[in-house]
Amino acid sequence: MGDQIDIKVSDEDIQKIIDANQAGTADLMAFYESAEASYVAAAEAAMPHPPTAAYPASSDTIPLN
């Protein structure tokens, strides 16, 4: 059969991998949140805003049925 390779990984090596993954995840989330904010702003700007009311409300108006 094949030769076995004896690989030793220290706790320090594992911690470096964890730290790099956490930093990469933080960068990815920051990029995602920025892209999401840009998308929402563009979508809101592209949608027409409906009128708030046909007539302004006041104390002497009667709602139409």
C-alpha positions as CSV (number, residue, x, y, z in Angstrom):
1,M,0.0,0.0,0.0
2,G,0.9,3.7,0.0
3,D,3.1,5.4,2.4
4,Q,1.3,7.3,5.2
5,I,2.3,10.9,5.7
6,D,2.5,12.0,9.3
7,I,0.9,15.5,9.5
8,K,0.9,17.4,12.7
9,V,-1.3,20.4,13.3
10,S,-0.8,22.5,16.4
11,D,-3.5,24.5,18.2
12,E,-1.8,27.6,17.0
13,D,-2.2,26.5,13.4
14,I,-5.8,25.8,13.9
15,Q,-6.3,29.2,15.6
16,K,-4.6,31.0,12.6
17,I,-7.1,29.3,10.3
18,I,-10.1,30.3,12.5
19,D,-8.9,33.9,12.7
20,A,-8.4,34.1,8.9
21,N,-11.9,32.6,8.3
22,Q,-13.5,35.1,10.8
23,A,-11.7,38.0,9.1
24,G,-12.8,36.8,5.6
25,T,-16.4,36.3,6.8
26,A,-16.4,39.8,8.3
27,D,-15.2,41.3,5.0
28,L,-17.7,39.3,3.1
29,M,-20.6,40.5,5.3
30,A,-19.5,44.1,5.0
31,F,-19.5,43.8,1.2
32,Y,-22.9,42.1,1.3
33,E,-24.4,44.8,3.5
34,S,-23.0,47.5,1.3
35,A,-24.4,45.8,-1.8
36,E,-27.7,45.3,-0.2
37,A,-28.0,49.0,0.9
38,S,-27.2,50.1,-2.7
39,Y,-29.8,47.7,-4.1
40,V,-32.5,48.9,-1.7
41,A,-31.7,52.5,-2.4
42,A,-31.8,51.9,-6.2
43,A,-35.1,49.9,-5.9
44,E,-36.7,52.7,-3.8
45,A,-35.6,55.4,-6.3
46,A,-36.9,53.4,-9.2
47,M,-40.4,52.8,-7.7
48,P,-43.0,55.6,-8.2
49,H,-44.3,56.8,-4.8
50,P,-48.1,56.6,-4.6
51,P,-49.8,59.8,-3.6
52,T,-50.4,60.1,0.2
53,A,-53.9,61.4,-0.1
54,A,-56.3,62.8,-2.7
55,Y,-57.2,65.6,-0.3
56,P,-55.4,66.8,2.8
57,A,-57.1,65.8,6.0
58,S,-58.5,68.4,8.2
59,S,-61.0,68.6,11.1
60,D,-63.8,69.9,8.7
61,T,-63.6,67.3,6.0
62,I,-65.8,64.2,5.7
63,P,-64.2,61.0,4.3
64,L,-65.7,59.9,0.9
65,N,-67.3,56.4,0.9
